[in-house]
Amino acid sequence: MRRHETQETTAEEIIKKLRDAAGLIAGGKTAEEAARQIGVSVPTYHRWKEQYGGADRSTVKRLKELEQENSRLKKLVADQALDNAMLKEPGGGKVVSPARKREAVAHLERKLQVSQRRACQVIGQPRSTQRYACTRPARDAKLVAELRRYATAHPRRGYRMAAAHLRRQGMKVNGKRVARLWRQEGLRVPQRQHKRRRLGHGGNSTQRRSATRINEVWSYDFVFDQTVDGKRLKWLPICDEFTRESVALEVERRMDARDVVRVLEAAIAQRGRAPQFIRSDNGPEFIAKAVREWIAQQGFQTLYIEPGSPWQNAYSESFNSRLRDELLNREVFATLAEAKVLGKEYRRSYNEQRLHSALGYEPPAEFALRWRSAHTATLRQPKGNAVPATTKNKDNTQTKPLATVRLS
């Protein structure tokens, strides 16, 4: 085969050469001479004549268009298949945020060897966003360090509690900014979703009879744990429902009705007065005759919730869940003595340091102190001719004006 026969020849050129060969043959030339005249071999001439012999320019043009369309469709199908493969490749959840899209584009470039432009088109990521280099402001470095320090010390608390803690330390921080940095640093705490329950008809529940002042309603319930040797630990937390204070937190290997009375006596001696009501479930230690008789002697009443309705003792359940989440699930107690020491430290921290969202992000002890000072009423003598507030004896004789009256 000659050198020029190996060169690619278009359909229009082939048609033109065949027409020239046909003119030469009509002038008396043979096929071999005509083929040599147009610069091709005899087999190539006959192959061209068989393929393009009856075609004109319009037919060749249409054939060329069909070939181009076929090539375009093949490329489109291949591109579509590649796009589908690229969309299935990232996996691992929805690709929604710019950061997740940035990771997906980089993965496609590395795994499927596609260009960044193509990967961005498939993922739906602007190339300017993909190429943007995140530069965290220097002012966030100190705040991030404080958030990490707080999350390390209190791993079961969220960003709202962290923001309130930083504000109490004197830092001016925005809640949304704290939430953004908390999320970026991966400090989020997964929360369990609880089903909402109806209030029910329990007249002694927290929803039907709630506390309105300090020492009005106490609540208690048992929490169980164990030491490293498998022996049981029985915790008895008592909390004030109004201030959320931990009135008592005792732990023993076992507790009966006499131990409940002992813990209540110590709590009343420490607080200086007995509550008006005490709320509990119908456990045998709480409904025992010895406990009920002692409570009656002290002059306060019991509020027993309905059986199988722990949500009616909501404040005790809430404290017990915090106790388990922040202490019992984090500590491995070697001995009973160690449990007593750590329980005492947790109660002090809970009352004096731990911020409570229901109290306006104040510790319970600080809230109780502020409430007492705000509700300590001193009756002063009125000005002018008003009659001063006095008390009367049984014989209706007036005595000195009323002194300070404490409502707590």
Sequence and secondary structure as in RCSB ss.txt:
>XXXX:A:sequence
MRRHETQETTAEEIIKKLRDAAGLIAGGKTAEEAARQIGVSVPTYHRWKEQYGGADRSTVKRLKELEQENSRLKK
LVADQALDNAMLKEPGGGKVVSPARKREAVAHLERKLQVSQRRACQVIGQPRSTQRYACTRPARDAKLVAELRRY
ATAHPRRGYRMAAAHLRRQGMKVNGKRVARLWRQEGLRVPQRQHKRRRLGHGGNSTQRRSATRINEVWSYDFVFD
QTVDGKRLKWLPICDEFTRESVALEVERRMDARDVVRVLEAAIAQRGRAPQFIRSDNGPEFIAKAVREWIAQQGF
QTLYIEPGSPWQNAYSESFNSRLRDELLNREVFATLAEAKVLGKEYRRSYNEQRLHSALGYEPPAEFALRWRSAH
TATLRQPKGNAVPATTKNKDNTQTKPLATVRLS
>XXXX:A:secstr
  GGGGS   HHHHHHHHHHHHHHHHTT  HHHHHHHHT  HHHHHHHHHHHTT  HHHHHHHHHHHHHHHHHHH
HHHHHHHHHHHHHSS SS   SHHHHHHHHHHHHHHS   HHHHHHHHT  HHHHH      THHHHHHHHHHHH
HHH TT  HHHHHHHHHHTT    HHHHHHHHHHTT              S TTSTTTS   STTSEEEE  EEE
E TTS EEEEEEEEETTT  EEEEEEES   HHHHHHHHHHHHHHHSS  SEEEE   TTTS HHHHHHHHHHT 
EEEE  TT GGGGHHHHHHHHHHIIIIITT   SSHHHHHHHHHHHHHHHHHT  BGGGTSB HHHHHHHHHHHT
EE     STT    EEE TT  EEEE   EE  
